[in-house]
Amino acid sequence: MIDALRLTVAVEHEIGANRRHRRARSSRSRRGEQAEREKNIADFGDGVKVLNGRYGPYVTDGSKNAKIPKGTDPKTITHEQAKTMLAEAKPGKPRRFTKKK
């Protein structure tokens, strides 16, 4: 009888913990969506975007990034300015691959 009671309490505890965990996960995903919205400053539709990154605002086309000068307001950048910044940006460092043994 006592063992059955302990088992019931343990199962109810696990069910409650699972519900709390699921609720916490859903709020984390909402926070991630909100952070993504805050990161996106402007989207020009053809893949060129103005984003707010860890080290400041930058322009990207998905494969190449160009930083925005400090004196420039990222919200006022036009599509043409973004394209010229990407064209003038220096290429990134090539990635090095190591051989597997």
N, C-alpha and C positions, 0 to 999 in steps of 0.2 A: 504494500500500500504506500509506504513512504517513498520507495524507489519510483513508483509510478507518479507520485506527486512531484518529485525532483525532476523527472523527465518532462513532465508537463510544463513546469516552470522554466526549464532550460529551453524547451522548444519555443515557448512564448517570448522568451528573452531574445532568441535568435531571430524570430520574425520581426520583432520591434527594431532590432539592430539593422536588419535588412531594409526595412522601410526608411529608417533615418539615413542610411547610406544612399539609397536611391534618390531621396529628396535632396541630399547634399550634391550628388552628381548632377542633377538637373539644374541646380542653381549655378554650379560651376560652368556648365556649358552656356548658360545665359550670360554670365560674366565674360566669357570668351567672345561671344558675339558682340557684346557691348565694346570690348576692347578693340575688336576688329573695325567696328564702325568709327571709333575715335581715331584709329590709325589712318583711315582713308580720308584724305583731305579733298581730292578731286579725282574724278574718273572721266576720261575723255571718250570712252566707248570703244576705241580700237586697240585696247590693251595698254595704252599709256596712262599711267596713274601718278598722282602726287600723293606720297605717303609720309606719315610722321613716324620716323624710326627712332631707335635707341639713341643715336648720335645726332639727331636733328632731321629736318625734312629732306626728302630726296625724290627724284623722278625715276620711274622704272617702266620698262616695257615688258617685263617678265623675265628677260634674260640679261639685260644690261641696266646698271644703276648709275645715276648722276646726282651728286650732291647739289643742293641749292645754296647759293652764297648767303652769308649771314644777314646782309642788309636787305634781302628780298623777302617779301611776305609771300609764303607759299600759297595762300588763298587767291592771290592776284595773278598767278602764272597762267598764261594762255596755252592753248594746244601747240601753237607754233613755237613758243619759247621752250616748252617741254621737249619738243622734237629736236630743236637745235642743241639743247643741253645734252641730250642723249647722243647726238652725233659728235659733239665735241668731247665727250667723256673719254677718259683714257681706258683702254681695255683692262679687264681684271687679270689677276695673276693666273697662269695656267695651273691646273691641279696636277699634282704629282701622284702617280700610282706606284705602289710597291708590288713586287712579285710575291706571290704566295709560295711557300715552300712545301 
